[in-house]
Amino acid sequence: MATTLKQLVAPQYLTATPDVFYTTSTGVVTLLRRLTFHNSDVDTQTVSIWIVPSSGTADDSNLILDAKAVGADQTYTFPDIESHVMKSGDTFVVQASAATSIMMILSGTEIS
């Protein structure tokens, strides 16, 4: 069994529609560790997160953060992300209230 600590999502801006930012590879289990958002906008923006099962869609059944407000020029580290487990084919889907306002970075452990 191999364990790899890695940056799952390099720093990048979120979109204003639900978008897949990470997919767990076949034969891998991913343990999420650290998720940080930074709002570079002059207004408060919101973030929503889904952990979607393989072949599923982002909906209320897999929503883990619903419209969390991130203040203008503020950074938010989401403490409840730690130890969420993603199986092969699961996707990490995120949406911001405005495109190119919130930067995200995600790290975790891949186990294969």
C-alpha positions as CSV (number, residue, x, y, z in Angstrom):
1,M,0.0,0.0,0.0
2,A,1.4,3.4,-1.0
3,T,0.5,6.6,0.8
4,T,1.2,9.9,-1.0
5,L,0.7,13.3,0.6
6,K,0.0,15.8,-2.1
7,Q,-1.6,19.0,-3.2
8,L,-4.8,17.8,-4.7
9,V,-5.9,21.2,-6.1
10,A,-3.2,23.8,-6.9
11,P,-4.2,27.4,-6.1
12,Q,-6.8,28.5,-8.5
13,Y,-9.9,30.7,-8.7
14,L,-13.4,29.1,-8.3
15,T,-16.1,29.4,-10.9
16,A,-19.7,30.7,-10.3
17,T,-21.1,27.3,-11.3
18,P,-20.5,23.9,-9.7
19,D,-17.2,22.7,-11.1
20,V,-15.2,19.5,-10.6
21,F,-11.8,20.4,-9.1
22,Y,-10.6,16.9,-8.2
23,T,-11.4,13.3,-9.0
24,T,-10.1,10.3,-7.1
25,S,-8.3,8.0,-9.5
26,T,-9.2,4.3,-10.0
27,G,-7.7,2.1,-7.3
28,V,-7.1,5.1,-5.0
29,V,-8.8,6.3,-1.8
30,T,-8.3,10.0,-0.9
31,L,-8.2,11.4,2.6
32,L,-8.8,15.1,2.6
33,R,-6.6,17.1,4.9
34,R,-6.6,20.9,4.4
35,L,-8.8,23.3,2.4
36,T,-8.2,27.0,2.3
37,F,-10.1,29.8,0.5
38,H,-9.1,33.4,0.0
39,N,-11.5,36.0,-1.2
40,S,-9.7,38.7,-3.1
41,D,-12.8,40.6,-3.9
42,V,-14.0,43.9,-2.2
43,D,-17.3,42.2,-1.4
44,T,-18.2,39.1,0.7
45,Q,-18.6,36.0,-1.5
46,T,-19.9,32.5,-0.7
47,V,-18.6,29.0,-1.3
48,S,-20.4,25.7,-1.6
49,I,-18.8,22.2,-1.6
50,W,-20.0,18.8,-2.6
51,I,-18.3,15.4,-2.4
52,V,-20.0,13.6,-5.2
53,P,-20.0,9.8,-5.4
54,S,-18.8,8.2,-8.6
55,S,-21.3,8.7,-11.4
56,G,-23.4,11.0,-9.2
57,T,-24.3,14.7,-9.5
58,A,-23.9,17.5,-7.0
59,D,-27.1,17.8,-5.0
60,D,-28.3,18.2,-1.5
61,S,-27.5,14.6,-0.6
62,N,-23.7,15.2,-1.0
63,L,-23.5,18.9,0.0
64,I,-20.9,19.4,2.8
65,L,-20.7,23.2,2.9
66,D,-23.7,25.4,1.8
67,A,-23.0,29.0,0.8
68,K,-20.3,29.8,3.5
69,A,-19.6,33.5,3.5
70,V,-16.0,34.5,3.1
71,G,-15.5,38.2,3.8
72,A,-13.7,40.7,1.5
73,D,-10.0,40.1,1.6
74,Q,-10.4,37.3,4.1
75,T,-8.9,33.8,4.2
76,Y,-11.0,30.8,5.5
77,T,-9.6,27.4,6.3
78,F,-12.5,24.8,6.4
79,P,-11.8,22.7,9.5
80,D,-14.5,20.1,8.8
81,I,-12.9,18.9,5.6
82,E,-10.3,17.0,7.5
83,S,-10.7,13.2,7.3
84,H,-13.4,13.2,4.7
85,V,-12.8,10.1,2.6
86,M,-13.2,9.9,-1.2
87,K,-13.4,6.6,-3.0
88,S,-12.4,5.8,-6.6
89,G,-14.3,8.0,-9.0
90,D,-15.7,10.4,-6.4
91,T,-15.4,14.1,-7.3
92,F,-14.8,17.3,-5.3
93,V,-17.1,19.9,-6.6
94,V,-17.0,23.6,-5.6
95,Q,-18.9,26.8,-6.5
96,A,-18.4,30.4,-5.6
97,S,-21.0,33.1,-5.7
98,A,-18.8,35.1,-8.2
99,A,-16.2,33.8,-10.6
100,T,-12.5,34.8,-10.1
101,S,-13.1,36.2,-6.6
102,I,-12.2,33.2,-4.4
103,M,-8.9,31.3,-4.7
104,M,-8.9,27.7,-3.4
105,I,-6.1,25.2,-2.4
106,L,-6.8,21.6,-1.3
107,S,-4.3,19.0,0.0
108,G,-4.7,15.5,1.2
109,T,-3.4,11.9,1.1
110,E,-3.9,9.4,-1.7
111,I,-3.8,5.7,-0.6
112,S,-3.3,3.1,-3.3
